[in-house]
């Protein structure tokens, strides 16, 4: 329907809807934009509210201080490794488990699913979990990021729902007539038809590993094993101490205070930019995967 064929009320509603969507978009995007311009602007101008739409007093001091710290590269290396391997292991366990639990011919699936769901509501707590990890010799090793949390029950439920609703039983029956086993059906039929699911669940797992802070804080002591988030935390803490004037004198304290916010905002950009760059490549799968588990008429 063209614009000329619309009634006056429909045109007004379209304009109103456009304005509302634009306002919501600006509300979501502006904080990210502000962090970017604040990370390269004079901290004094930022703190006094003089930086609003364009950067002022442009300086890359914050980024230079961050990337001059050798720990940042160690943290990046560790985080990329933990994220890649962790996501692979997550999918390796979650997808087959979800497929098995989606098969109606598997009689024990309801009992096993109940046991999975119980873990969402009850756990042993931090101290027993730490003692368990210590007893398994996982503390202060890279495997503490990978093995103990290899299945997220919420994502398991999403994947199981997808297999139940998107893979009709007739599809397996047709494959079974040709001699296809469950293993072969899962690898050659179910997986190629589940690209949207794999992308959505995989990105959720990936973001979880990338932002994982608590695991390293509790179980890791070696600096060589620390992920990026812990390194950035240490940089922020040391920067705050330095900015407060501790251990400095004369103009050095004022100089540190002037660029303290630059480092703070720079840390935010450094920690989130890789995920923001990756997301557009998976957006098309998100559009398909957003309807996973919904009722289709």
C-alpha positions in Angstrom: 0.0 0.0 0.0 1.5 3.3 -1.0 1.7 6.4 1.1 -1.0 8.1 -1.0 -3.4 5.2 -0.4 -3.2 5.4 3.4 -5.7 7.3 5.4 -4.7 10.3 7.6 -4.8 8.3 10.8 -2.6 5.6 9.3 0.0 8.2 8.2 0.0 9.7 11.7 0.4 6.3 13.3 3.3 5.5 11.0 5.0 8.8 11.8 4.4 8.2 15.5 5.8 4.7 15.3 8.9 5.9 13.4 9.5 8.6 16.1 9.1 6.1 18.9 11.5 3.6 17.3 14.0 6.4 16.7 13.9 7.5 20.3 14.3 4.0 21.5 17.3 3.5 19.1 19.0 6.7 20.3 18.4 5.7 24.0 20.2 2.4 23.3 23.0 3.6 21.1 23.9 6.9 22.8 25.5 5.4 25.9 27.8 3.3 23.7 28.6 6.3 21.5 29.3 8.4 24.6 31.8 5.8 26.0 33.6 5.9 22.7 34.0 9.7 22.6 34.7 9.9 26.3 37.6 7.4 25.9 39.4 9.8 23.6 38.3 13.1 25.2 39.9 15.1 28.1 38.5 13.6 31.3 38.1 17.1 32.8 35.7 18.1 30.0 33.9 14.8 30.3 33.4 15.1 34.1 32.1 18.7 33.7 29.6 17.7 31.1 31.2 19.6 28.2 31.4 16.4 26.0 28.0 15.5 24.6 28.1 14.8 20.9 31.6 15.3 19.7 35.0 14.5 21.4 36.9 17.4 22.9 40.6 17.6 23.9 41.2 14.4 21.8 44.0 12.2 23.3 44.8 8.5 23.0 46.6 8.4 26.3 44.1 6.0 27.8 44.5 3.4 25.0 48.3 3.8 25.0 48.4 3.1 28.8 46.2 0.1 28.4 48.0 -1.5 25.5 51.5 -0.7 26.9 50.6 -3.1 29.8 51.9 -6.5 28.8 49.3 -8.2 30.9 46.6 -7.1 28.4 48.0 -9.3 25.7 48.3 -12.3 28.0 44.7 -11.7 29.1 43.5 -11.5 25.5 45.3 -14.7 24.6 43.9 -16.6 27.5 40.4 -15.3 27.0 40.3 -16.1 23.3 41.6 -19.6 24.1 39.0 -20.1 26.9 36.2 -18.7 24.8 37.0 -20.8 21.7 37.6 -24.1 23.5 34.9 -23.5 26.0 32.2 -22.7 23.4 33.2 -25.8 21.4 33.0 -28.0 24.4 29.6 -26.4 25.4 28.1 -27.2 22.0 29.7 -30.6 21.9 27.8 -31.6 25.1 24.7 -29.5 24.8 23.5 -30.4 21.3 23.8 -34.2 21.5 22.1 -34.1 25.0 19.3 -31.9 23.7 18.8 -34.2 20.7 18.6 -37.4 22.8 16.2 -35.7 25.3 14.0 -34.6 22.4 13.4 -38.2 21.1 10.1 -39.6 22.3 11.4 -43.2 21.9 13.9 -42.5 24.7 11.9 -43.6 27.7 14.1 -42.1 30.4 14.1 -38.6 28.9 11.6 -37.1 31.4 13.4 -38.3 34.4 16.8 -37.2 33.1 15.3 -33.8 32.1 13.9 -33.4 35.6 17.3 -34.0 37.1 18.8 -31.3 34.8 16.0 -28.8 35.8 16.6 -29.4 39.5 20.1 -28.1 39.2 18.7 -24.8 38.0 17.1 -24.3 41.5 19.4 -26.0 43.9 23.2 -26.1 44.1 25.8 -26.8 46.8 26.9 -23.1 47.2 30.2 -21.5 46.7 32.3 -23.2 49.4 31.3 -26.8 48.6 31.8 -26.0 44.9 35.3 -24.6 45.6 36.2 -27.7 47.7 34.9 -29.9 44.8 37.0 -28.1 42.3 40.0 -28.3 44.6 39.4 -32.1 45.1 39.3 -32.6 41.4 42.6 -30.6 41.0 40.9 -28.1 38.7 41.8 -25.0 40.7 44.5 -22.8 39.1 44.2 -24.6 35.8 42.6 -23.6 32.5 40.2 -26.6 32.7 38.2 -24.9 35.5 36.8 -22.6 32.7 35.9 -25.5 30.5 34.9 -28.7 32.2 32.7 -27.8 35.3 30.3 -25.6 33.4 30.1 -27.3 30.0 26.3 -27.5 29.9 23.9 -24.6 30.7 20.5 -26.1 31.5 18.6 -23.2 30.1 20.3 -23.4 26.7 19.8 -27.2 26.9 16.0 -26.7 27.2 16.0 -24.2 24.2 17.9 -26.7 22.1 15.7 -29.6 23.1 12.6 -27.5 22.2 14.1 -26.7 18.9 14.7 -30.3 18.0 11.2 -31.3 19.1 9.5 -28.6 17.1 11.7 -28.3 14.0 12.7 -31.9 13.3 9.5 -34.0 12.7 9.6 -37.6 13.6 8.7 -38.4 9.9 12.1 -37.0 8.9 14.0 -39.6 11.0 11.6 -42.4 9.9 12.4 -41.6 6.3 16.1 -41.6 7.0 15.9 -44.8 9.1 14.3 -46.6 6.1 17.5 -45.9 4.2 19.5 -47.4 7.1 20.4 -44.2 8.9 21.3 -44.5 12.6 20.6 -41.9 15.2 24.3 -40.9 15.2 24.3 -40.5 11.4 20.9 -38.7 11.4 22.2 -36.2 14.1 25.4 -35.5 12.2 24.2 -35.4 8.6 20.6 -34.2 9.0 19.9 -32.5 12.4 23.0 -30.4 12.5 22.8 -28.9 9.0 19.2 -28.0 9.7 20.1 -26.4 13.1 22.4 -23.5 12.0 20.2 -20.9 13.6 20.1 -22.8 16.9 23.9 -23.4 16.8 24.6 -19.8 16.1 22.3 -18.5 18.8 23.3 -20.9 21.5 27.0 -20.7 20.5 27.0 -16.9 20.7 25.3 -17.0 24.2 28.0 -19.4 25.3 30.7 -17.3 23.7 29.6 -14.1 25.4 29.4 -15.9 28.7 33.0 -17.2 28.4 34.2 -13.8 27.2 32.7 -12.0 30.1 33.5 -14.7 32.7 35.0 -12.9 35.7 33.8 -14.8 38.8 35.4 -18.1 37.8 38.9 -16.6 37.5 38.4 -14.5 40.6 37.6 -17.6 42.7 39.7 -20.4 41.2 42.7 -18.8 39.5 45.8 -17.5 41.3 48.5 -17.6 38.5 48.9 -14.4 36.6 49.7 -16.4 33.5 46.2 -17.9 33.5 44.2 -14.8 34.2 41.6 -13.9 31.5 41.1 -10.4 30.1 38.4 -9.4 32.5 40.6 -9.9 35.6 43.5 -8.0 33.9 41.2 -5.1 33.1 40.0 -5.1 36.6 43.5 -4.9 37.9 44.3 -2.0 35.5 41.2 -0.2 36.7 42.1 -0.7 40.4 45.7 0.4 39.9 44.5 3.4 37.9 42.1 4.5 40.6 44.8 4.3 43.2 47.2 6.3 41.0 44.4 8.8 40.1 43.7 9.4 43.8 47.2 10.7 44.2 48.6 7.7 46.2 52.3 7.4 45.7 52.6 10.5 43.5 53.4 14.1 44.2 53.5 17.5 42.6 51.6 17.7 39.2 51.8 14.0 38.7 48.6 13.4 40.7 46.7 16.0 38.7 48.0 14.5 35.5 46.8 11.1 36.5 43.5 12.3 37.6 43.0 14.1 34.3 43.4 10.9 32.2 41.9 8.5 34.7 38.5 8.4 33.1 40.1 7.9 29.7 41.6 4.7 30.9 38.3 3.6 32.5 36.3 4.2 29.3 39.1 2.7 27.2 38.9 -0.5 29.2 35.1 -0.8 28.5 35.8 -0.5 24.7 38.7 -2.9 24.8 36.6 -5.6 26.6 33.4 -5.3 24.5 34.7 -4.4 21.0 35.5 -8.0 19.8 31.9 -9.2 20.6 30.4 -6.1 19.0 32.4 -6.8 15.8 31.4 -10.5 15.8 27.6 -9.9 16.3 26.8 -8.5 12.8 28.0 -11.7 11.1 25.6 -13.8 13.2 22.6 -11.4 13.1 20.9 -13.3 10.3 20.9 -16.4 12.3 19.5 -14.5 15.3 16.5 -13.4 13.2 15.8 -17.1 12.5 16.7 -18.3 16.0 14.6 -15.8 17.9 11.4 -17.9 17.1 12.9 -21.1 18.6 10.3 -22.8 20.7 7.5 -20.5 19.7 4.1 -21.8 18.6 3.8 -21.8 14.8 0.4 -21.7 13.1 
